[in-house]
Amino acid sequence: MRSACCIVVVCAAVATVAAAQARPAAAAGPIGAWTPVPELPGMGRPVDTASVAARRRALAARIGRGVILVPAAHERDIEREVIQDNDFRQSNTFFYLTELETQDAWLIVAPGGETILFLPPRNPGQERWTGMRLGPDSTAARLSGIARVLPTDSLDSVLENLALRPGAGPLYVPLDPTTRDEPRLKELAFAGRDVRNLRPIVDSLRLVKDADEVARMRKAIDISAAGHVAAMQAARPGMWEYELEAVLEAAFRRNGADRVGYPSIVGSGPNTTTLHYDVNRRQTRDGDLVVIDAGAEWGQYTADVTRTFPINGRFTARQKAIYDLVLATQQAAFDSTRPGTTIARLNRVARDYIRTHSGTLCGGGGGGGGGDQTCDAYFIHGLSHWLGMEVHDVGDYSSPLRPGMVLTIEPGIYLPQEALGVRIEDDVLVTATGAEWLSAKAPKTTAEIERLMSRPSRP
Ligand SMILES: [Mn+2]
């Protein structure tokens, strides 16, 4: 399941580039453009067959003895299920092991990594409604890179032969909200089989992204940066928050985003201090700051980027003082990001930085002159979370960083008495020697933001 938000609330929780991003999509082409595979449902994207095979082998090696059984997500009934938000999205576990956006499929990975894909038979009458589906045939074998593809009605007999014979070892299935109502899994569990949860094992593999995953994330993040740039350029005092949201999400879609990774947060003035404000109904006023916390999803992976900017294009001295403190805090945390450290340690680095560099910027009566307290008491959420197929991605939060992990770094200071909140959030890839900013294409210094906003584009 995806989180509906983008900050971990618990405390455990470039101008030239910008100009390029701001060009009309037609000039450079959409960022998320790809070559569709007409034979896949929804003209899906090509499967990186080598990457998914490597993930399945890694999973089988981790498990040793035992058989893995994973269901795909099901078609949703648009008459009865979540009718305002009814597009099909594959289950992350199934996607991780197949990269197929195919409904009602099943996957078996047997000891040694032998893989069998089960697909429902095609139904031409139904495809008039749903569009083409992948069927159990040689096309599916070619596109998935899985040689053995069988119809779903043979799943039970194959499973009986393979997994349920004596000595076969446990049966690993994902036990999570997406499979809670899966009758087959219930039957296996209630039949007294040795059924174990696959999720913790897959989730630990998902912590370190492979090259294909990083490429997908870069695309989602570049699309998101283009959206933030578009929103900044469109901003005018008097605009409604939802107008900014529309500009932002139009740029996401124009650049090929599949959907938003989570509901976009567009908070102005007092709403900048509400962490998960996503109502987006207030009219902005001259002098407001705006916090936009929004990420596009592309190829099943999501970005999570926050920018704070003045609706009129100019930071006040007070806004700039708070902003620059948040920005420097983020840089301090980034400078400490390298293999071996932990999110908890980065959190401490950020808090120490705010405490020792904020003087008496916060507290007091507010109103523009600063106060009598350091600002760390106003940094009320966690610094970082993992990022991937989920905005708060899976995996153990105490894991020391390793190359290939992707996390957010998102300090913020929120002063409700001044209607002044600043959050800056970037997505960061851990490298062999340190870290790489993935979301640097969204302008971030006050000078960069003011420069961008002084060259507005009329949408
Ligand atoms: Mn976040």
Boltz pocket constraint, residues with backbone or C-beta under 6 A from the ligand:
constraints:
  - pocket:
      binder: B
      contacts: [[A, 6], [A, 7], [A, 8], [A, 304], [A, 385], [A, 391], [A, 408], [A, 410], [A, 425]]
      max_distance: 6.0
